[in-house]
Every structure is written in C-alpha cells, then in structure tokens.
Amino acid sequence: MVADTRAAAAARKVLAATEALEADRTVLEAIEHREDVARGLGFLAGVAATLVVGIGVVLLMRLAGG
C-alpha cells in the first residue's frame, strides 16, 4: 500500500514536470514566432524605405530636368 502511494506521488511529480516542460516549450515557440514576425516586419520596413528613397530620387531627377 505504501509503495502504491509513493508510486502515485512519483507519477504526479513526473506529470507535473512534464506539463511544466510543455508550458515552457509553448512559451519558447511563442517567442520564436514573435522573433520571426519581427524579422519579417524589419524586412518589409527595409523594402518600404528602399521604395521611398527610389521614388525620391526619381522625383528629384525629374525636377532637375534629368
């Protein structure tokens, strides 16, 4: 009977540890996703800045008569 109680307690500890690890993994996956989104937004910001500079150069050339 005592062995069953100890085994059940050990099983609960293992289950709790497993659930904690899964929660940690979920948090890490969310952080990785957030980093991917930030990288994507950085890329889009770079593309937008390049377009703005390109359009500005074209407009300046037209104003200069080139």
Biopython code that builds the backbone (N, CA, C, O; Angstrom):
import numpy as np
from Bio.PDB.StructureBuilder import StructureBuilder

atoms = [
    (1, "MET", "N", (0.826, -1.190, 0.000)),
    (1, "MET", "CA", (0.000, 0.000, 0.000)),
    (1, "MET", "C", (0.873, 1.258, 0.000)),
    (1, "MET", "O", (0.598, 2.212, -0.727)),
    (2, "VAL", "N", (1.934, 1.249, 0.827)),
    (2, "VAL", "CA", (2.837, 2.404, 0.892)),
    (2, "VAL", "C", (3.551, 2.575, -0.446)),
    (2, "VAL", "O", (3.759, 3.700, -0.899)),
    (3, "ALA", "N", (3.925, 1.472, -1.075)),
    (3, "ALA", "CA", (4.621, 1.522, -2.360)),
    (3, "ALA", "C", (3.709, 2.113, -3.428)),
    (3, "ALA", "O", (4.154, 2.874, -4.287)),
    (4, "ASP", "N", (2.419, 1.752, -3.364)),
    (4, "ASP", "CA", (1.465, 2.321, -4.326)),
    (4, "ASP", "C", (1.338, 3.827, -4.137)),
    (4, "ASP", "O", (1.282, 4.571, -5.116)),
    (5, "THR", "N", (1.291, 4.275, -2.902)),
    (5, "THR", "CA", (1.177, 5.709, -2.611)),
    (5, "THR", "C", (2.413, 6.448, -3.099)),
    (5, "THR", "O", (2.307, 7.524, -3.687)),
    (6, "ARG", "N", (3.590, 5.869, -2.854)),
    (6, "ARG", "CA", (4.831, 6.504, -3.318)),
    (6, "ARG", "C", (4.897, 6.531, -4.842)),
    (6, "ARG", "O", (5.326, 7.520, -5.436)),
    (7, "ALA", "N", (4.470, 5.440, -5.465)),
    (7, "ALA", "CA", (4.476, 5.382, -6.929)),
    (7, "ALA", "C", (3.509, 6.417, -7.503)),
    (7, "ALA", "O", (3.811, 7.066, -8.504)),
    (8, "ALA", "N", (2.361, 6.566, -6.874)),
    (8, "ALA", "CA", (1.389, 7.560, -7.337)),
    (8, "ALA", "C", (1.941, 8.972, -7.154)),
    (8, "ALA", "O", (1.759, 9.823, -8.025)),
    (9, "ALA", "N", (2.607, 9.227, -6.046)),
    (9, "ALA", "CA", (3.204, 10.542, -5.804)),
    (9, "ALA", "C", (4.304, 10.821, -6.834)),
    (9, "ALA", "O", (4.412, 11.930, -7.356)),
    (10, "ALA", "N", (5.109, 9.806, -7.114)),
    (10, "ALA", "CA", (6.165, 9.967, -8.108)),
    (10, "ALA", "C", (5.564, 10.217, -9.490)),
    (10, "ALA", "O", (6.075, 11.042, -10.246)),
    (11, "ALA", "N", (4.502, 9.523, -9.818)),
    (11, "ALA", "CA", (3.840, 9.712, -11.109)),
    (11, "ALA", "C", (3.269, 11.124, -11.222)),
    (11, "ALA", "O", (3.343, 11.745, -12.283)),
    (12, "ARG", "N", (2.692, 11.635, -10.116)),
    (12, "ARG", "CA", (2.166, 13.015, -10.130)),
    (12, "ARG", "C", (3.287, 14.023, -10.345)),
    (12, "ARG", "O", (3.115, 15.007, -11.064)),
    (13, "LYS", "N", (4.452, 13.772, -9.712)),
    (13, "LYS", "CA", (5.597, 14.674, -9.887)),
    (13, "LYS", "C", (6.087, 14.660, -11.335)),
    (13, "LYS", "O", (6.391, 15.703, -11.912)),
    (14, "VAL", "N", (6.157, 13.465, -11.904)),
    (14, "VAL", "CA", (6.591, 13.353, -13.297)),
    (14, "VAL", "C", (5.595, 14.052, -14.216)),
    (14, "VAL", "O", (6.001, 14.746, -15.149)),
    (15, "LEU", "N", (4.319, 13.882, -13.971)),
    (15, "LEU", "CA", (3.288, 14.528, -14.775)),
    (15, "LEU", "C", (3.383, 16.049, -14.649)),
    (15, "LEU", "O", (3.290, 16.764, -15.647)),
    (16, "ALA", "N", (3.565, 16.536, -13.439)),
    (16, "ALA", "CA", (3.686, 17.980, -13.219)),
    (16, "ALA", "C", (4.926, 18.526, -13.926)),
    (16, "ALA", "O", (4.875, 19.599, -14.528)),
    (17, "ALA", "N", (6.031, 17.799, -13.857)),
    (17, "ALA", "CA", (7.257, 18.233, -14.529)),
    (17, "ALA", "C", (7.074, 18.238, -16.041)),
    (17, "ALA", "O", (7.544, 19.147, -16.725)),
    (18, "THR", "N", (6.397, 17.229, -16.556)),
    (18, "THR", "CA", (6.142, 17.153, -17.992)),
    (18, "THR", "C", (5.262, 18.316, -18.440)),
    (18, "THR", "O", (5.525, 18.931, -19.473)),
    (19, "GLU", "N", (4.233, 18.616, -17.678)),
    (19, "GLU", "CA", (3.354, 19.738, -18.011)),
    (19, "GLU", "C", (4.119, 21.057, -17.961)),
    (19, "GLU", "O", (3.899, 21.933, -18.798)),
    (20, "ALA", "N", (5.009, 21.203, -16.993)),
    (20, "ALA", "CA", (5.808, 22.426, -16.894)),
    (20, "ALA", "C", (6.729, 22.557, -18.099)),
    (20, "ALA", "O", (6.892, 23.651, -18.640)),
    (21, "LEU", "N", (7.331, 21.451, -18.524)),
    (21, "LEU", "CA", (8.198, 21.488, -19.704)),
    (21, "LEU", "C", (7.415, 21.840, -20.965)),
    (21, "LEU", "O", (7.898, 22.591, -21.812)),
    (22, "GLU", "N", (6.213, 21.299, -21.087)),
    (22, "GLU", "CA", (5.382, 21.617, -22.246)),
    (22, "GLU", "C", (4.978, 23.088, -22.236)),
    (22, "GLU", "O", (4.922, 23.723, -23.289)),
    (23, "ALA", "N", (4.699, 23.625, -21.066)),
    (23, "ALA", "CA", (4.363, 25.048, -20.959)),
    (23, "ALA", "C", (5.570, 25.898, -21.344)),
    (23, "ALA", "O", (5.430, 26.899, -22.047)),
    (24, "ASP", "N", (6.749, 25.501, -20.886)),
    (24, "ASP", "CA", (7.972, 26.221, -21.251)),
    (24, "ASP", "C", (8.208, 26.160, -22.760)),
    (24, "ASP", "O", (8.598, 27.150, -23.379)),
    (25, "ARG", "N", (7.970, 25.004, -23.332)),
    (25, "ARG", "CA", (8.162, 24.846, -24.776)),
    (25, "ARG", "C", (7.184, 25.727, -25.542)),
    (25, "ARG", "O", (7.543, 26.313, -26.564)),
    (26, "THR", "N", (5.953, 25.822, -25.055)),
    (26, "THR", "CA", (4.954, 26.678, -25.692)),
    (26, "THR", "C", (5.396, 28.136, -25.638)),
    (26, "THR", "O", (5.249, 28.868, -26.616)),
    (27, "VAL", "N", (5.932, 28.552, -24.508)),
    (27, "VAL", "CA", (6.419, 29.930, -24.375)),
    (27, "VAL", "C", (7.580, 30.167, -25.332)),
    (27, "VAL", "O", (7.631, 31.202, -25.996)),
    (28, "LEU", "N", (8.513, 29.218, -25.411)),
    (28, "LEU", "CA", (9.654, 29.358, -26.324)),
    (28, "LEU", "C", (9.199, 29.424, -27.778)),
    (28, "LEU", "O", (9.744, 30.200, -28.563)),
    (29, "GLU", "N", (8.210, 28.621, -28.138)),
    (29, "GLU", "CA", (7.688, 28.662, -29.504)),
    (29, "GLU", "C", (7.045, 30.018, -29.791)),
    (29, "GLU", "O", (7.186, 30.549, -30.893)),
    (30, "ALA", "N", (6.342, 30.580, -28.808)),
    (30, "ALA", "CA", (5.741, 31.900, -28.989)),
    (30, "ALA", "C", (6.811, 32.965, -29.168)),
    (30, "ALA", "O", (6.657, 33.874, -29.984)),
    (31, "ILE", "N", (7.891, 32.854, -28.411)),
    (31, "ILE", "CA", (8.997, 33.813, -28.543)),
    (31, "ILE", "C", (9.636, 33.688, -29.921)),
    (31, "ILE", "O", (9.928, 34.696, -30.564)),
    (32, "GLU", "N", (9.853, 32.457, -30.376)),
    (32, "GLU", "CA", (10.440, 32.249, -31.702)),
    (32, "GLU", "C", (9.523, 32.821, -32.785)),
    (32, "GLU", "O", (9.997, 33.432, -33.743)),
    (33, "HIS", "N", (8.218, 32.623, -32.635)),
    (33, "HIS", "CA", (7.262, 33.159, -33.603)),
    (33, "HIS", "C", (7.323, 34.681, -33.616)),
    (33, "HIS", "O", (7.287, 35.306, -34.676)),
    (34, "ARG", "N", (7.416, 35.263, -32.437)),
    (34, "ARG", "CA", (7.499, 36.720, -32.329)),
    (34, "ARG", "C", (8.770, 37.236, -33.001)),
    (34, "ARG", "O", (8.751, 38.274, -33.662)),
    (35, "GLU", "N", (9.877, 36.504, -32.828)),
    (35, "GLU", "CA", (11.133, 36.884, -33.488)),
    (35, "GLU", "C", (10.999, 36.790, -35.008)),
    (35, "GLU", "O", (11.492, 37.656, -35.732)),
    (36, "ASP", "N", (10.334, 35.744, -35.487)),
    (36, "ASP", "CA", (10.124, 35.599, -36.931)),
    (36, "ASP", "C", (9.287, 36.751, -37.472)),
    (36, "ASP", "O", (9.583, 37.291, -38.538)),
    (37, "VAL", "N", (8.250, 37.123, -36.744)),
    (37, "VAL", "CA", (7.398, 38.237, -37.162)),
    (37, "VAL", "C", (8.206, 39.536, -37.183)),
    (37, "VAL", "O", (8.083, 40.335, -38.111)),
    (38, "ALA", "N", (9.025, 39.737, -36.162)),
    (38, "ALA", "CA", (9.852, 40.948, -36.102)),
    (38, "ALA", "C", (10.828, 40.982, -37.280)),
    (38, "ALA", "O", (11.044, 42.038, -37.876)),
    (39, "ARG", "N", (11.420, 39.830, -37.619)),
    (39, "ARG", "CA", (12.324, 39.769, -38.760)),
    (39, "ARG", "C", (11.589, 40.117, -40.048)),
    (39, "ARG", "O", (12.096, 40.869, -40.880)),
    (40, "GLY", "N", (10.398, 39.569, -40.202)),
    (40, "GLY", "CA", (9.591, 39.851, -41.394)),
    (40, "GLY", "C", (9.221, 41.317, -41.490)),
    (40, "GLY", "O", (9.277, 41.908, -42.569)),
    (41, "LEU", "N", (8.844, 41.903, -40.368)),
    (41, "LEU", "CA", (8.493, 43.326, -40.368)),
    (41, "LEU", "C", (9.714, 44.185, -40.657)),
    (41, "LEU", "O", (9.601, 45.209, -41.332)),
    (42, "GLY", "N", (10.867, 43.791, -40.162)),
    (42, "GLY", "CA", (12.100, 44.507, -40.466)),
    (42, "GLY", "C", (12.408, 44.466, -41.948)),
    (42, "GLY", "O", (12.825, 45.467, -42.531)),
    (43, "PHE", "N", (12.202, 43.307, -42.561)),
    (43, "PHE", "CA", (12.420, 43.178, -43.998)),
    (43, "PHE", "C", (11.468, 44.091, -44.765)),
    (43, "PHE", "O", (11.878, 44.791, -45.690)),
    (44, "LEU", "N", (10.198, 44.077, -44.374)),
    (44, "LEU", "CA", (9.218, 44.934, -45.056)),
    (44, "LEU", "C", (9.543, 46.412, -44.878)),
    (44, "LEU", "O", (9.356, 47.205, -45.800)),
    (45, "ALA", "N", (10.027, 46.782, -43.703)),
    (45, "ALA", "CA", (10.420, 48.172, -43.471)),
    (45, "ALA", "C", (11.594, 48.547, -44.377)),
    (45, "ALA", "O", (11.642, 49.660, -44.900)),
    (46, "GLY", "N", (12.519, 47.639, -44.560)),
    (46, "GLY", "CA", (13.644, 47.887, -45.464)),
    (46, "GLY", "C", (13.192, 48.055, -46.900)),
    (46, "GLY", "O", (13.684, 48.930, -47.613)),
    (47, "VAL", "N", (12.259, 47.223, -47.326)),
    (47, "VAL", "CA", (11.717, 47.340, -48.686)),
    (47, "VAL", "C", (11.002, 48.671, -48.850)),
    (47, "VAL", "O", (11.176, 49.351, -49.861)),
    (48, "ALA", "N", (10.206, 49.043, -47.870)),
    (48, "ALA", "CA", (9.478, 50.315, -47.941)),
    (48, "ALA", "C", (10.446, 51.492, -47.984)),
    (48, "ALA", "O", (10.244, 52.431, -48.755)),
    (49, "ALA", "N", (11.486, 51.452, -47.172)),
    (49, "ALA", "CA", (12.468, 52.540, -47.170)),
    (49, "ALA", "C", (13.169, 52.626, -48.523)),
    (49, "ALA", "O", (13.415, 53.722, -49.028)),
    (50, "THR", "N", (13.490, 51.480, -49.107)),
    (50, "THR", "CA", (14.135, 51.466, -50.423)),
    (50, "THR", "C", (13.215, 52.072, -51.475)),
    (50, "THR", "O", (13.669, 52.837, -52.325)),
    (51, "LEU", "N", (11.939, 51.744, -51.429)),
    (51, "LEU", "CA", (10.985, 52.313, -52.379)),
    (51, "LEU", "C", (10.860, 53.824, -52.205)),
    (51, "LEU", "O", (10.825, 54.564, -53.188)),
    (52, "VAL", "N", (10.795, 54.273, -50.976)),
    (52, "VAL", "CA", (10.671, 55.706, -50.710)),
    (52, "VAL", "C", (11.892, 56.447, -51.235)),
    (52, "VAL", "O", (11.754, 57.489, -51.876)),
    (53, "VAL", "N", (13.074, 55.927, -50.974)),
    (53, "VAL", "CA", (14.302, 56.567, -51.463)),
    (53, "VAL", "C", (14.327, 56.539, -52.986)),
    (53, "VAL", "O", (14.689, 57.532, -53.617)),
    (54, "GLY", "N", (13.950, 55.424, -53.576)),
    (54, "GLY", "CA", (13.933, 55.321, -55.042)),
    (54, "GLY", "C", (12.975, 56.315, -55.667)),
    (54, "GLY", "O", (13.316, 56.980, -56.645)),
    (55, "ILE", "N", (11.782, 56.422, -55.112)),
    (55, "ILE", "CA", (10.801, 57.380, -55.620)),
    (55, "ILE", "C", (11.314, 58.800, -55.438)),
    (55, "ILE", "O", (11.134, 59.639, -56.321)),
    (56, "GLY", "N", (11.946, 59.077, -54.316)),
    (56, "GLY", "CA", (12.516, 60.406, -54.074)),
    (56, "GLY", "C", (13.585, 60.755, -55.091)),
    (56, "GLY", "O", (13.636, 61.882, -55.583)),
    (57, "VAL", "N", (14.440, 59.790, -55.408)),
    (57, "VAL", "CA", (15.496, 60.021, -56.401)),
    (57, "VAL", "C", (14.877, 60.305, -57.764)),
    (57, "VAL", "O", (15.306, 61.226, -58.460)),
    (58, "VAL", "N", (13.887, 59.532, -58.146)),
    (58, "VAL", "CA", (13.228, 59.746, -59.442)),
    (58, "VAL", "C", (12.589, 61.130, -59.488)),
    (58, "VAL", "O", (12.717, 61.833, -60.490)),
    (59, "LEU", "N", (11.908, 61.525, -58.428)),
    (59, "LEU", "CA", (11.280, 62.846, -58.397)),
    (59, "LEU", "C", (12.315, 63.958, -58.468)),
    (59, "LEU", "O", (12.115, 64.945, -59.176)),
    (60, "LEU", "N", (13.410, 63.810, -57.748)),
    (60, "LEU", "CA", (14.464, 64.821, -57.800)),
    (60, "LEU", "C", (15.076, 64.911, -59.197)),
    (60, "LEU", "O", (15.386, 66.006, -59.666)),
    (61, "MET", "N", (15.251, 63.784, -59.856)),
    (61, "MET", "CA", (15.785, 63.794, -61.219)),
    (61, "MET", "C", (14.834, 64.496, -62.176)),
    (61, "MET", "O", (15.270, 65.233, -63.061)),
    (62, "ARG", "N", (13.545, 64.270, -62.001)),
    (62, "ARG", "CA", (12.562, 64.931, -62.864)),
    (62, "ARG", "C", (12.536, 66.426, -62.615)),
    (62, "ARG", "O", (12.422, 67.217, -63.551)),
    (63, "LEU", "N", (12.643, 66.814, -61.338)),
    (63, "LEU", "CA", (12.662, 68.234, -61.020)),
    (63, "LEU", "C", (13.927, 68.897, -61.557)),
    (63, "LEU", "O", (13.895, 70.058, -61.965)),
    (64, "ALA", "N", (15.022, 68.177, -61.559)),
    (64, "ALA", "CA", (16.286, 68.711, -62.050)),
    (64, "ALA", "C", (16.347, 68.726, -63.580)),
    (64, "ALA", "O", (17.266, 69.289, -64.174)),
    (65, "GLY", "N", (15.363, 68.103, -64.192)),
    (65, "GLY", "CA", (15.309, 68.080, -65.654)),
    (65, "GLY", "C", (16.107, 66.965, -66.288)),
    (65, "GLY", "O", (16.393, 66.991, -67.485)),
    (66, "GLY", "N", (16.469, 65.974, -65.468)),
    (66, "GLY", "CA", (17.286, 64.857, -65.988)),
    (66, "GLY", "C", (16.438, 63.765, -66.399)),
    (66, "GLY", "O", (16.935, 62.739, -66.862)),
]
sb = StructureBuilder()
sb.init_structure("model")
sb.init_model(0)
sb.init_chain("A")
sb.init_seg("    ")
for serial, (resi, resn, name, xyz) in enumerate(atoms, 1):
    if name == "N":
        sb.init_residue(resn, " ", resi, " ")
    sb.init_atom(name, np.array(xyz, "f"), 0.0, 1.0, " ", f" {name:<3s}", serial, name[0])
structure = sb.get_structure()
